[in-house]
Structure formats: structure tokens, C-alpha cells
Amino acid sequence: MTRYSAFSVFREGLRGQTGWSKAWRTPTPRAAYDVVIIGGGGHGLATAYYLARTHGVTNVAVIEKGGLGGGNTGRNTTVIRSNYFYPESAALYDLSVKLYETLSRELNYNVMFSQRGMLATCHSEPEMEMAARQVNAMRLNGVDAELLTRDQVRKRAPLLNFGPDMRFPIHGGVSQPRAGTGRHDAVAWGYARAADARGVDIIQNCEVLDLLTEGGRCIGVRTSKGDIRAGVVGAAVAGHSSVIADMAGVDLPITSYALQAFVSEPLKPVLDTVVLCPPFGTYLSQSDKGGLVIGGGLDRVPSYGQRGNLPVQETVLAGLVEMMPALASVKLLRHWAGIVDVTPDSSPILGPSGLDGLYLNCGWGTGGFKAIPAGGYLFAHLLATGAHHEISRPFDRARFETGHLIDEGAASGIAH
């Protein structure tokens, strides 16, 4: 790792930060590529990396409207977990956890994956019964899970409200020990650097204006930097997936919502796990810098706006204060929103778009960050071979026609 002196930092500040060594190139787009990926967030960059590493496809361009990781990848609460109910979802998200476990070493870049575990509380005897079923299902699916008693929850997260005035008394909980958090921008930067090192062109500040079609097939993209032809095009643009689909004349079963989050002032260590209290729809963890990273449910007004609002802020923070009254006086530093693309069954869409030559990686809803490695790995397989990996096959768009839905609304948190 390059080290810089205090004088170097001062000098670069005076000349506009233009002299630092670059982690990846800034190429001029070529006229044609084997693969063009729309979207320079985590999924797009991971796809490019696995295309090059796993499939030997290096004539690839990643096209990003703004800067890398400036969309949902940089606007989330960084939770990584695979505690899903259905076998199809468990296979997908646990593949991602497994890839995250070795990602820093593979990319030679610290993505700061901290497996501090995740705890979801239960607040009634019926919830404990359903939690026992969830734990059994997770174990049958090969995912680690533990059913905790009230005392075990208290020991794991003593800041939680166990007082007699708790509106929803805690009866126990479900823990996934291998879950945790990662550094969102480090994931994007790590994949970008590794993809660039294998010859992938990463083109920033380049807006896709339209798709190029010929004979009923997508043959490239029209961009603010000119037309770029491609053997195959993949779109990984999260909340703006429906915009790209409209260019293709495809009607996607997706609605985009704002998902808001908060970061507090730095505190001494008070929480060493991720905690979710489902009745409030509020969850939080503590970052390595000490700030509390707080999230909640969707703002149910469809929007492309990356901004928060006061009604949702009140709902989320009221839940936090009832969960952990000791945090009531903590000050917030930032409040923002990411744009999530939600499908009717709260599961992603991976596969052909309906326009030949165009493939989609979308519909992740609240699960996009945690799924970056698996989403990239599986999407790369689709783009390189034209066929599904066995893990991605159940998530084809055709499931909305056949009725084979994978309803993960509860596990995704969207149901709250």
C-alpha cells in the first residue's frame, strides 16, 4: 500500500487532488466490446471481475452515469446475511456470504467484512414458534442459525429494552453467527481495481441514453460519449432498472422506493452484533468508527429520489428509542436514502430481459449489498454462457408468468 507524507497530502489539496496514483484507469470507450455492463455499482463491477477471472472474458466495459459506487452501493446499511427461508434464496445469499468470507484475500483489498452475527428478536410465543420453524428451515438449507432464549438475547445485546414497560416484550430471538457487516465503498473499489487489472474498461460519467437494436436484438448502447456496440449487454442498475427496461420495450414487475438510513455520532463500543426488532422494523449495528448505522422499512411512496424525509425518520428512530432507550440522546450525523427496486415476491430477477442480447440483474430490493458477490458471479455466468447457473435459474423473470414465486417479503424486511 502506498504511504503519503503530510506534505504530500497538503500539496495534493492545493492542486485539486489530481496527483494521486489511480486504483484503476480512466479509459476512453472503444467502439465495441464483447460485453457491456450498464451500472458501475457493486453488482456491475463484480460481474466484470468474474467475467474476467472465471470466464476469461476481458473485452468488457462497465459504464457508469456518475462515479463508481455512488448509487445504492454507497447508500445502504452494509448488513451481510443469508438468513432466508426458502432453499432457492438460501443458496443464493449463502453463496454471497461464502464469497464475502474470502473476498478481501481474493481481491487483495480489505472489504472489512466483520462477522459479528445478526440477532432478530421475537416478541410473543407465536413468534417464537415461527422462529423455531425458521431456524429448522435455515439449518436444512445449510445456513447457520440459533434459536435464543430471552436470557441469551439479553446476554448478546444487553442494551435492548427488557423493562416491564416494553410495548412488545422480548421472548427470545434468532441468531445467524456468520452474518455481519462490510465496508460498502471498499467492496466497490476492490472489485473495480481487480477488474481493471484484468483489462476491463471502467468508464465513469457516461450516461446510457438508449439501447442500440438491430433485427430485434440489443447490439449495444447509445451513451453521452457515443455509441458502443456489444456482443451482449447486461444491466445492473438497481432502482433504475425499470428505466433501462423501458428502453427495451420491456415491462418489469418492479417498483422503486426510497430506503432510508442514518448514522450517529461516534460512540464507544456499545453493540457488537447487528440487531433487528421486527415489530418496529428498525435495525442497527455499530461501525468500526463508532457510529450507529440505523435502518428501517421502506418509504412506500414510489420515488427515484436519493433523500430522506421526516415522517420515516420519526418512525425509525421512535422504534430505536423503544428498542434501546439508552440511545435516546445520541445525535445523528447523516440521513440519506438509496433507491431499491422491489418485485412482487421480494426476490431478485436474474436472466434474459425479453429483448434478445440484453440481460437483467435487478429486483434485489433491500438485499442488494449483501448479494453483490453472488449477484456478480451468477450474472457473469449468464453473460458469458447465455445460460443460467443452477442457483440463478429460479430467479428468472419467467417465474412471474408460471407462478413459481419465491416470496421472501418477511426475510427481506420489506414486509414491515
C-alpha positions as CSV (number, residue, x, y, z in Angstrom):
1,M,0.0,0.0,0.0
2,T,1.3,3.4,-0.9
3,R,2.0,5.7,2.0
4,Y,1.9,9.5,1.7
5,S,3.6,12.1,3.9
6,A,1.7,15.0,5.5
7,F,3.4,17.3,3.0
8,S,2.1,15.2,0.1
9,V,-1.4,15.3,1.4
10,F,-1.1,19.1,1.8
11,R,0.3,19.5,-1.7
12,E,-2.4,17.5,-3.3
13,G,-5.1,19.5,-1.5
14,L,-3.6,22.7,-3.1
15,R,-3.6,21.3,-6.6
16,G,-7.1,19.8,-6.6
17,Q,-6.3,16.2,-5.6
18,T,-5.1,15.4,-9.1
19,G,-1.8,13.8,-8.4
20,W,-2.7,10.7,-6.5
21,S,-1.9,7.3,-8.0
22,K,-5.1,5.8,-9.5
23,A,-6.5,2.5,-8.4
24,W,-8.0,2.0,-11.9
25,R,-7.6,3.5,-15.4
26,T,-9.8,6.2,-16.9
27,P,-10.1,4.9,-20.5
28,T,-11.8,6.4,-23.5
29,P,-14.6,4.0,-24.6
30,R,-13.8,1.9,-27.6
31,A,-16.3,1.4,-30.4
32,A,-17.1,-2.2,-29.5
33,Y,-16.8,-4.8,-26.7
34,D,-17.7,-8.4,-26.2
35,V,-19.7,-7.4,-23.1
36,V,-21.1,-4.0,-22.0
37,I,-22.3,-3.8,-18.4
38,I,-24.6,-0.8,-17.6
39,G,-24.1,0.2,-13.9
40,G,-20.8,0.8,-12.0
41,G,-22.1,-0.2,-8.6
42,G,-21.2,-3.4,-6.7
43,H,-23.1,-5.8,-8.9
44,G,-21.8,-4.4,-12.2
45,L,-18.2,-4.3,-11.0
46,A,-18.4,-7.8,-9.5
47,T,-19.9,-9.1,-12.8
48,A,-17.0,-7.6,-14.8
49,Y,-14.5,-9.1,-12.4
50,Y,-15.9,-12.6,-12.5
51,L,-16.3,-12.4,-16.3
52,A,-12.5,-11.8,-16.5
53,R,-11.4,-14.1,-13.7
54,T,-13.8,-17.1,-14.1
55,H,-14.6,-17.0,-17.8
56,G,-11.6,-15.3,-19.4
57,V,-13.8,-12.6,-20.9
58,T,-11.7,-9.4,-20.6
59,N,-13.0,-7.3,-23.5
60,V,-15.6,-5.7,-21.2
61,A,-16.8,-2.2,-20.5
62,V,-18.6,-1.1,-17.3
63,I,-20.5,2.1,-18.0
64,E,-21.5,4.3,-15.1
65,K,-23.5,7.5,-15.3
66,G,-21.7,9.1,-12.3
67,G,-18.9,7.8,-10.1
68,L,-18.3,4.2,-9.0
69,G,-20.5,3.0,-6.1
70,G,-22.4,6.3,-6.0
71,G,-25.8,4.6,-6.1
72,N,-27.2,2.0,-3.7
73,T,-23.7,0.5,-3.1
74,G,-22.8,3.7,-1.3
75,R,-26.2,4.2,0.3
76,N,-27.0,1.2,2.4
77,T,-26.6,-0.1,5.9
78,T,-23.9,-2.7,4.9
79,V,-25.5,-5.8,6.5
80,I,-24.4,-9.1,5.1
81,R,-26.5,-12.2,5.9
82,S,-28.2,-15.3,4.5
83,N,-30.9,-16.0,7.0
84,Y,-33.6,-16.6,4.3
85,F,-36.4,-19.1,4.5
86,Y,-36.7,-20.8,1.1
87,P,-34.0,-23.1,-0.3
88,E,-33.6,-21.0,-3.5
89,S,-32.9,-17.9,-1.5
90,A,-30.7,-19.6,1.0
91,A,-28.5,-21.0,-1.8
92,L,-28.2,-17.5,-3.4
93,Y,-27.4,-15.5,-0.3
94,D,-25.2,-18.1,1.4
95,L,-23.1,-18.2,-1.8
96,S,-22.7,-14.5,-1.3
97,V,-21.7,-14.9,2.4
98,K,-19.2,-17.6,1.4
99,L,-17.7,-15.3,-1.3
100,Y,-17.5,-12.4,1.2
101,E,-15.6,-14.6,3.7
102,T,-12.6,-14.8,1.3
103,L,-13.1,-11.6,-0.7
104,S,-10.5,-9.5,1.0
105,R,-7.9,-12.1,0.3
106,E,-9.0,-12.7,-3.3
107,L,-9.1,-9.1,-4.3
108,N,-6.1,-8.2,-2.1
109,Y,-8.2,-5.3,-0.8
110,N,-9.7,-5.2,2.7
111,V,-13.5,-5.0,2.4
112,M,-13.7,-5.1,6.2
113,F,-16.2,-8.0,6.4
114,S,-16.8,-8.3,10.1
115,Q,-18.7,-11.5,11.0
116,R,-20.2,-10.1,14.2
117,G,-23.5,-12.0,13.7
118,M,-27.1,-10.9,13.4
119,L,-29.8,-11.1,16.0
120,A,-33.6,-10.8,15.2
121,T,-35.8,-10.5,18.3
122,C,-39.1,-12.3,18.9
123,H,-41.9,-10.7,20.9
124,S,-44.5,-13.3,21.5
125,E,-44.9,-17.1,21.9
126,P,-46.4,-17.4,18.4
127,E,-43.3,-15.6,17.1
128,M,-41.0,-18.0,19.0
129,E,-42.9,-20.9,17.4
130,M,-42.3,-19.4,13.9
131,A,-38.7,-18.6,14.8
132,A,-38.2,-22.3,15.6
133,R,-39.5,-23.2,12.2
134,Q,-37.3,-20.6,10.6
135,V,-34.2,-21.9,12.3
136,N,-35.1,-25.5,11.3
137,A,-35.5,-24.4,7.7
138,M,-32.2,-22.5,7.7
139,R,-30.4,-25.5,9.0
140,L,-32.0,-27.8,6.5
141,N,-30.8,-25.3,3.8
142,G,-27.2,-25.4,5.2
143,V,-27.3,-22.0,6.8
144,D,-26.1,-21.5,10.4
145,A,-28.9,-20.5,12.8
146,E,-29.5,-20.5,16.5
147,L,-32.8,-20.1,18.5
148,L,-32.1,-18.0,21.6
149,T,-34.0,-17.7,24.8
150,R,-34.8,-14.3,26.4
151,D,-31.8,-14.6,28.7
152,Q,-29.5,-15.5,25.8
153,V,-30.7,-12.4,23.9
154,R,-30.1,-10.2,27.0
155,K,-26.5,-11.6,27.2
156,R,-25.9,-11.0,23.5
157,A,-27.4,-7.5,23.4
158,P,-27.8,-6.1,26.9
159,L,-28.7,-2.6,25.6
160,L,-32.1,-3.9,24.5
161,N,-35.2,-2.9,26.5
162,F,-36.1,-5.8,28.8
163,G,-38.2,-3.5,31.1
164,P,-41.8,-4.2,32.1
165,D,-43.0,-1.1,30.1
166,M,-41.7,-2.5,26.8
167,R,-44.6,-2.3,24.3
168,F,-43.5,-5.6,22.7
169,P,-41.8,-7.7,25.4
170,I,-38.8,-9.7,24.2
171,H,-39.3,-13.5,24.4
172,G,-36.2,-14.7,22.6
173,G,-34.6,-14.4,19.2
174,V,-32.9,-15.9,16.1
175,S,-29.2,-15.5,15.5
176,Q,-27.0,-16.1,12.5
177,P,-23.4,-16.1,13.7
178,R,-21.8,-15.9,10.3
179,A,-23.7,-12.7,9.4
180,G,-22.1,-9.3,9.8
181,T,-21.2,-6.1,8.1
182,G,-18.8,-4.9,5.4
183,R,-17.4,-1.6,4.1
184,H,-19.7,-0.6,1.2
185,D,-17.2,1.6,-0.8
186,A,-14.4,-0.9,-0.2
187,V,-16.4,-3.6,-1.9
188,A,-16.9,-1.4,-5.0
189,W,-13.3,-0.2,-5.0
190,G,-11.9,-3.7,-4.5
191,Y,-13.9,-5.1,-7.4
192,A,-13.1,-2.1,-9.6
193,R,-9.3,-2.4,-9.0
194,A,-9.3,-6.1,-9.6
195,A,-11.4,-5.9,-12.8
196,D,-9.3,-3.1,-14.2
197,A,-6.1,-5.1,-13.5
198,R,-7.6,-7.9,-15.7
199,G,-8.2,-5.5,-18.6
200,V,-11.8,-4.4,-18.0
201,D,-12.5,-0.8,-19.1
202,I,-14.4,1.2,-16.4
203,I,-16.0,4.3,-17.9
204,Q,-17.4,6.8,-15.5
205,N,-19.5,9.9,-16.1
206,C,-21.0,8.2,-19.1
207,E,-24.8,8.1,-19.3
208,V,-26.7,5.5,-21.2
209,L,-29.2,7.3,-23.3
210,D,-30.7,4.4,-25.3
211,L,-30.2,0.9,-26.4
212,L,-29.0,0.0,-29.9
213,T,-31.1,-2.7,-31.5
214,E,-30.9,-4.4,-34.8
215,G,-33.1,-7.2,-36.1
216,G,-34.9,-7.5,-32.7
217,R,-31.6,-7.8,-30.8
218,C,-29.8,-5.5,-28.5
219,I,-26.4,-4.8,-30.1
220,G,-25.1,-2.1,-27.8
221,V,-25.8,1.2,-26.1
222,R,-26.1,4.9,-27.1
223,T,-24.2,7.0,-24.5
224,S,-23.3,10.5,-23.7
225,K,-19.8,9.6,-25.0
226,G,-21.0,8.0,-28.3
227,D,-22.4,4.6,-29.5
228,I,-20.8,1.5,-28.1
229,R,-21.6,-1.9,-29.7
230,A,-21.5,-5.1,-27.8
231,G,-21.9,-8.8,-28.3
232,V,-24.1,-8.9,-25.2
233,V,-25.4,-6.2,-22.8
234,G,-26.1,-6.6,-19.1
235,A,-27.9,-4.1,-16.9
236,A,-27.2,-3.9,-13.2
237,V,-28.7,-0.5,-12.3
238,A,-30.8,-1.3,-9.1
239,G,-33.6,1.3,-8.6
240,H,-33.4,2.5,-12.2
241,S,-33.9,-1.0,-13.7
242,S,-37.3,-0.1,-15.0
243,V,-35.8,2.9,-16.9
244,I,-33.5,0.6,-18.8
245,A,-36.3,-1.9,-19.3
246,D,-38.4,0.9,-20.8
247,M,-35.7,1.5,-23.4
248,A,-36.0,-2.2,-24.3
249,G,-39.8,-2.1,-24.5
250,V,-40.0,-4.5,-21.6
251,D,-42.5,-4.1,-18.7
252,L,-40.8,-5.2,-15.5
253,P,-42.7,-6.1,-12.3
254,I,-40.7,-3.6,-10.3
255,T,-41.5,-0.6,-8.2
256,S,-38.7,1.7,-6.9
257,Y,-38.8,3.0,-3.4
258,A,-36.5,5.1,-1.1
259,L,-34.9,3.1,1.7
260,Q,-33.7,5.4,4.3
261,A,-30.8,5.1,6.8
262,F,-28.9,7.1,9.4
263,V,-25.5,7.3,11.0
264,S,-25.0,8.7,14.5
265,E,-22.1,10.5,16.1
266,P,-19.2,8.2,17.1
267,L,-19.7,6.3,20.4
268,K,-17.6,4.0,22.5
269,P,-18.3,0.3,21.7
270,V,-21.9,-0.5,22.8
271,L,-23.0,-3.1,20.3
272,D,-21.1,-6.0,18.8
273,T,-23.7,-7.5,16.6
274,V,-26.4,-6.5,14.1
275,V,-29.8,-6.2,15.9
276,L,-33.3,-6.2,14.2
277,C,-36.6,-5.7,16.1
278,P,-39.3,-6.8,13.6
279,P,-42.3,-5.1,15.4
280,F,-40.6,-1.7,14.9
281,G,-39.0,-2.5,11.5
282,T,-35.8,-0.9,12.9
283,Y,-32.3,-2.4,12.9
284,L,-28.8,-1.2,13.7
285,S,-25.2,-2.0,14.1
286,Q,-22.1,-0.1,15.2
287,S,-19.4,0.7,12.7
288,D,-15.7,0.4,13.4
289,K,-15.6,4.2,13.6
290,G,-18.1,4.1,16.5
291,G,-21.2,5.5,14.7
292,L,-24.5,3.6,14.9
293,V,-25.8,2.6,11.5
294,I,-29.6,2.6,11.7
295,G,-32.1,1.4,9.1
296,G,-35.8,0.8,8.9
297,G,-38.6,-0.1,6.5
298,L,-39.4,1.3,3.0
299,D,-40.9,4.7,2.4
300,R,-44.0,3.4,0.5
301,V,-44.1,6.3,-1.9
302,P,-42.5,5.2,-5.3
303,S,-39.6,7.5,-6.0
304,Y,-36.2,7.8,-7.6
305,G,-35.1,10.5,-5.1
306,Q,-32.0,9.7,-3.0
307,R,-33.2,11.7,0.0
308,G,-34.9,11.0,3.3
309,N,-37.9,12.6,4.9
310,L,-39.1,13.4,8.4
311,P,-42.1,11.0,8.7
312,V,-39.9,8.0,8.1
313,Q,-37.2,9.4,10.3
314,E,-39.7,9.7,13.1
315,T,-40.9,6.1,12.7
316,V,-37.5,4.5,12.5
317,L,-36.0,6.5,15.4
318,A,-39.0,6.1,17.6
319,G,-38.6,2.3,17.2
320,L,-34.9,2.6,18.0
321,V,-35.6,4.5,21.2
322,E,-38.1,1.9,22.4
323,M,-35.7,-0.9,21.4
324,M,-32.7,0.7,23.2
325,P,-33.8,3.6,25.5
326,A,-30.2,4.3,26.5
327,L,-29.6,5.7,22.9
328,A,-32.3,8.3,23.1
329,S,-29.9,11.2,23.4
330,V,-27.5,10.1,20.7
331,K,-27.0,12.7,18.0
332,L,-27.4,11.9,14.3
333,L,-24.7,13.0,11.8
334,R,-26.2,11.9,8.4
335,H,-29.5,10.8,6.9
336,W,-29.9,9.6,3.4
337,A,-31.8,7.2,1.1
338,G,-31.0,4.6,-1.5
339,I,-33.3,3.6,-4.3
340,V,-34.4,-0.1,-4.2
341,D,-36.2,-2.0,-6.9
342,V,-38.8,-4.2,-5.3
343,T,-40.5,-7.2,-7.1
344,P,-43.9,-8.7,-6.0
345,D,-42.2,-11.6,-4.2
346,S,-39.2,-9.5,-2.8
347,S,-36.7,-11.7,-4.7
348,P,-34.3,-10.6,-7.5
349,I,-34.6,-11.0,-11.2
350,L,-31.6,-12.6,-12.9
351,G,-31.8,-13.6,-16.6
352,P,-32.9,-12.6,-20.1
353,S,-34.8,-9.4,-20.3
354,G,-37.2,-10.3,-23.1
355,L,-35.1,-8.4,-25.7
356,D,-32.5,-10.7,-27.2
357,G,-29.0,-9.8,-26.2
358,L,-30.0,-7.9,-23.1
359,Y,-29.8,-9.5,-19.6
360,L,-31.0,-8.1,-16.3
361,N,-29.6,-8.2,-12.8
362,C,-32.2,-6.4,-10.7
363,G,-35.1,-6.5,-8.2
364,W,-32.9,-7.0,-5.2
365,G,-35.0,-4.7,-3.1
366,T,-33.3,-4.4,0.3
367,G,-30.9,-7.3,-0.4
368,G,-28.6,-5.7,-3.0
369,F,-25.4,-5.1,-1.0
370,K,-25.4,-8.4,0.8
371,A,-25.7,-10.2,-2.6
372,I,-23.0,-8.3,-4.5
373,P,-20.5,-11.2,-4.8
374,A,-23.2,-13.8,-5.7
375,G,-25.0,-11.5,-8.0
376,G,-21.9,-10.7,-9.9
377,Y,-20.7,-14.3,-10.0
378,L,-24.1,-15.6,-11.3
379,F,-24.6,-12.7,-13.7
380,A,-21.2,-13.2,-15.2
381,H,-22.1,-16.8,-15.8
382,L,-25.3,-15.7,-17.7
383,L,-23.4,-13.1,-19.8
384,A,-20.6,-15.5,-20.7
385,T,-22.6,-18.6,-21.4
386,G,-26.1,-17.4,-22.3
387,A,-27.5,-19.9,-19.8
388,H,-28.4,-19.9,-16.2
389,H,-26.3,-21.2,-13.3
390,E,-28.3,-23.7,-11.3
391,I,-28.5,-21.1,-8.4
392,S,-29.8,-18.3,-10.6
393,R,-32.4,-20.3,-12.6
394,P,-35.3,-20.0,-10.1
395,F,-34.9,-16.2,-10.3
396,D,-35.6,-15.9,-14.0
397,R,-38.3,-13.3,-14.9
398,A,-40.4,-16.2,-16.2
399,R,-41.5,-17.1,-12.7
400,F,-44.0,-14.3,-12.8
401,E,-45.7,-16.0,-15.7
402,T,-45.6,-19.5,-14.3
403,G,-46.5,-18.5,-10.7
404,H,-43.3,-20.1,-9.2
405,L,-42.7,-17.1,-6.9
406,I,-40.1,-17.0,-4.1
407,D,-41.9,-14.8,-1.5
408,E,-39.2,-13.5,0.8
409,G,-41.0,-10.4,2.0
410,A,-40.5,-11.3,5.7
411,A,-36.9,-12.3,5.4
412,S,-36.0,-9.2,3.3
413,G,-37.6,-6.9,5.8
414,I,-39.9,-5.4,3.2
415,A,-43.0,-6.8,4.9
416,H,-42.6,-4.4,7.8
